[in-house]
Amino acid sequence: MGTNRRLFFMLSAVLLLTSEVAGSDLVARGNEPGWVVRKSADEITFSPMEGPVVRISPVPAAETVDGAEIYQSTFDGQPFRLAITDEVCVDTMSGMAYPVSVEVKIGASTLQGCGGDPESLLHGEWTVVEIDGQPIVAGSNVTLNFDSDGRLNGSASCNRYFSTFSLTGEGLTISNAGLSNMMCDQPLMDQEARFLELIAATTRFEIGEDGALVLRTDERALVVASREK
């Protein structure tokens, strides 16, 4: 991959992860060929890696078709269509999960991409159902609560833990774990130690088709959690 193409992908990832700071309603991108689309209240901007930037202003009225939010217009005599669907999308280069799937049609070309803030997929409390491929100890409670300020806390089995997390264009990092100081039966203490060891080894996350959260490395799933107990 050439230097310019690599730089484009890196900048696109940064734009996605900082879209709320930039004040855009939506920032999305796609790969091969690389492109970025931004939709605000006033304008839709489509920026391909090569070729002219497309600007649609004012933003056309949205239509809803098969669950997708559709914006249609023309640019330089060619039809332009932006479709935004509220379903999880996985970036084909980084493997990062995003909350929105995006399709851009311009002229005869159709492009698929991902948008929104990946961190929004994590926010809230999850109940752990599996640790290192095994169901949790019967009657135990292990949770993951991702706050919007970068803090992660919950029940580790016996004790409460307090940690931080960060997302980049490359993946998920969990660090700085602190723990309360209770003693429980040995099976719970063993499970707790394993859970804390594994979340510290996490390098990325996935959202399964069933909505489950999977904390993992590239090689294997470490922790699986559900929104429901």
WOZICOR-V823805 format. One record per pair of residues at least 6 apart in sequence whose C-alpha atoms are under 8 Angstrom apart, sorted by the first residue. I is the first residue (numbers start at 0). J is the second residue. If there is no record, write none. Layout:
# WOZICOR-V823805
I	J
I	J
This chain:
# WOZICOR-V823805
4	33
4	48
7	33
7	48
8	30
8	33
9	168
11	28
11	35
12	168
13	167
13	168
14	26
15	26
15	27
15	28
15	114
15	115
15	116
16	116
16	117
16	167
16	168
17	116
18	24
18	25
18	26
18	115
18	116
19	116
22	39
23	37
23	38
23	39
24	37
24	38
24	39
24	40
25	37
25	38
25	39
25	114
25	115
26	35
26	36
26	37
26	38
26	114
26	115
27	35
27	36
27	37
27	101
27	112
27	113
27	114
27	115
28	34
28	35
28	36
28	112
28	113
28	114
29	35
29	90
29	110
29	111
29	112
29	113
30	91
30	92
30	112
32	47
32	48
33	47
33	48
34	45
34	46
34	47
34	48
35	45
35	46
35	47
36	43
36	44
36	45
36	46
37	43
37	44
37	45
38	44
40	58
41	56
41	57
41	58
42	54
42	55
42	56
42	57
42	58
43	53
43	54
43	55
43	56
43	58
44	52
44	53
44	54
44	55
45	52
45	53
45	54
46	52
46	53
53	74
54	74
55	72
55	73
55	74
58	70
59	70
59	71
59	72
60	70
61	68
61	69
61	70
61	71
62	68
62	69
62	70
63	69
66	84
66	85
67	82
67	83
67	84
67	85
68	82
68	83
68	84
69	80
69	81
69	82
69	83
70	80
70	81
70	82
71	78
71	79
71	80
71	81
72	78
72	79
72	80
73	79
77	105
77	106
78	104
78	105
78	106
79	103
79	104
79	105
79	106
80	102
80	103
80	104
80	105
81	101
81	102
81	103
81	104
82	101
82	102
82	103
83	99
83	100
83	101
83	102
84	99
84	100
84	101
85	98
85	99
85	100
86	98
86	99
86	100
87	96
87	97
87	98
87	99
87	100
87	206
88	96
88	97
88	98
88	99
88	100
88	112
88	113
88	114
89	95
89	96
89	97
89	113
90	96
90	97
90	112
90	113
93	168
93	169
93	170
95	117
95	168
95	169
95	170
95	203
95	204
95	205
96	117
96	204
96	205
96	206
97	113
97	114
97	115
97	116
97	117
97	120
98	113
98	114
98	115
98	116
98	117
98	119
98	120
99	113
99	114
99	115
100	111
100	112
100	113
100	114
101	111
101	112
101	113
101	114
102	109
102	110
102	111
102	112
103	109
103	110
103	111
104	110
118	166
121	145
121	212
122	144
122	145
122	146
122	147
123	144
123	145
123	146
124	142
124	143
124	144
124	145
124	226
125	142
125	143
125	144
125	212
125	224
125	225
125	226
125	227
126	140
126	141
126	142
126	143
126	224
126	225
126	226
126	227
126	228
127	135
127	140
127	141
127	142
127	143
127	222
127	223
127	224
127	225
128	134
128	135
128	141
128	222
128	223
128	224
128	225
129	135
129	222
129	223
129	224
130	193
130	194
130	221
130	222
130	223
131	197
131	220
131	221
131	222
132	220
132	221
132	222
135	190
136	186
136	187
136	190
139	156
139	187
140	154
140	155
140	156
141	153
141	154
141	155
141	156
142	152
142	153
142	154
142	155
142	224
143	151
143	152
143	153
143	154
143	224
144	151
144	152
144	153
145	151
145	152
149	163
149	164
149	165
150	161
150	162
150	163
150	164
151	161
151	162
151	163
151	164
152	159
152	160
152	161
152	162
152	163
153	159
153	160
153	161
154	160
155	191
155	194
155	195
156	187
156	188
156	190
156	191
157	181
157	182
157	183
157	187
157	188
157	191
158	178
158	179
158	180
158	181
158	182
158	191
159	178
159	179
160	176
160	177
160	178
160	179
161	175
161	176
161	177
161	178
162	173
162	174
162	175
162	176
162	177
163	173
163	174
163	175
163	176
164	171
164	172
164	173
164	174
165	171
165	172
165	173
166	172
169	203
170	202
170	203
170	204
171	201
171	202
171	203
171	204
172	199
172	201
172	202
172	203
173	198
173	199
173	200
173	201
174	199
176	195
182	188
194	222
197	221
197	222
198	214
198	221
198	222
200	216
201	214
201	215
201	216
201	221
202	214
202	215
202	216
202	217
203	214
203	215
203	216
203	217
204	212
204	213
204	214
204	215
205	212
205	213
205	214
205	215
206	212
206	213
207	213
210	225
210	226
211	223
211	224
211	225
211	226
212	223
212	224
212	225
213	220
213	221
213	222
213	223
213	224
214	220
214	221
214	222
214	223
215	221
215	222
